[in-house]
């Protein structure tokens, strides 16, 4: 499985609509590919937070650092 194939299956994986065999193949890919594992975990957690309607207040210094990092990244081409 390639990372592109993994990404194309991410919604189905999170929705738990993949077959057991395909889930096994995806999990095997994530064990070898840290990037895809992070994408899966981050996406899943983002959905959980969104569904719970929790609002997190960031400390102002963290919010400013995050904003600066995002703006710097965008200047380089997102």
Secondary structure, 3 states (H helix, E strand, C coil): CCHHHHHHHHHHHHHCCCCHHHHHHHHHHHHHCHHHHHHHHHHHHHHHHHHHCCCCCCCHHHHHHHHHHHHHHHHHCC
